[in-house]
Amino acid sequence: SVLDPNRLEGQTLLTLHDALGRPQVDALETAIAETVIQIRQTQSGIDPELIDRLRKSPEINTTRLNDDGLTAEDSQSRKLRALVIPIVLMGLLWGASFGTSAQLMQTTLDEKANKVVEVLLSTTSPERLMMGKILGQSGVALTTVGVYGSLGVGALAAAGKLGLILDPQLLWPLVWFTMAFLGAAAILAAVGAVVHDQREAGNLMGPILALLGVPVFFIMPIAQAPHGLPATIASFVPVIGPYIMAMRSAGEIAVPGWQIGVGLVFHATVTRTLLLGAGRVFRIGILSSGTPPKFTTLLQWLIRP
């Protein structure tokens, strides 16, 4: 050490074996620095415990009052309600929606490859077959949401925060989830019908993944400003809008009524259009063979009855 023994100032040379990791080195440096500070305080006649007590941050419990003068949730509960619950709910709904929709595409692809679909089409129409598959997978998606949602409810109950989710407003995310799932399932079912193997499916999945992945990349900005202009605009984007609305609806502040009304009508129309268009693609592509259709051909199948 080259510290001045009287003033304890200068540099300390610490030589250690190179086998020690960075955490151990940091711990030693911190211990030495704290020891030097305590010795300085003792030599100056200052009680180290007094310094620690004076520097201790005060405990602050924030209480909010509404217009009637009633207390609202404390700051910790507010953060949980405003950020954590919407983010977790968004991740759960997106994962259940995309995961089961991708499974729907895979089963459609397998049935087509194994000629099982030809047997199924001998007893029903392609449109009914597609809707049956979508409804079946919707049960899987709802079960997934129910199981993981129950775990979350149990965790909140154990923490004494169950009151945070006893809000009728939290029923809206289920409505938006239904539209989001039906739209994603229709798109992926149509993809599974027109391709013949995983390689061809991968070529079409790139743009679809880029679109469906948008809500995940904007989780934090939307959670921090759920009623800002970007979040409001994104709420009315086809396909991904229901995911955004589900997240906003789970927030602390309710979504304006006019946005809910317009969003319901708009996204219901978009979802119906996707289902009808996917039904046409499914009907044409499910028995097709050879080279998969080009993107422009898919658009023609979507537009023309």
ABEGO torsion letter per residue (X at the ends): XABBAAAGBEBBBBBBBAABBAAAAAAAAAAAAAAAAAAAAAAAGBBAAAAAAAABBBBBBBBBBBAAGBBBBBAAAAAAAAAAAAAAAAAAAAAAAAAAAAAAAAAAAAAAAAGAAAAAAAABBAAAAAAAAAAAAAAAAAAAAAAAAAAAAAAAAAAGAAAAABBAAAAAAAAAAAAAAAAAAAAAAAAAAABABAAAAAAAAAAAAAAAAAAAAAAAAAAABAABAAAAAAAABBGAAAAAAAAAAABABBBBAAAAAAAAAAAAAAAAAAAAAAAAAAAAAAABBEBBBBAAAAAAAAABX
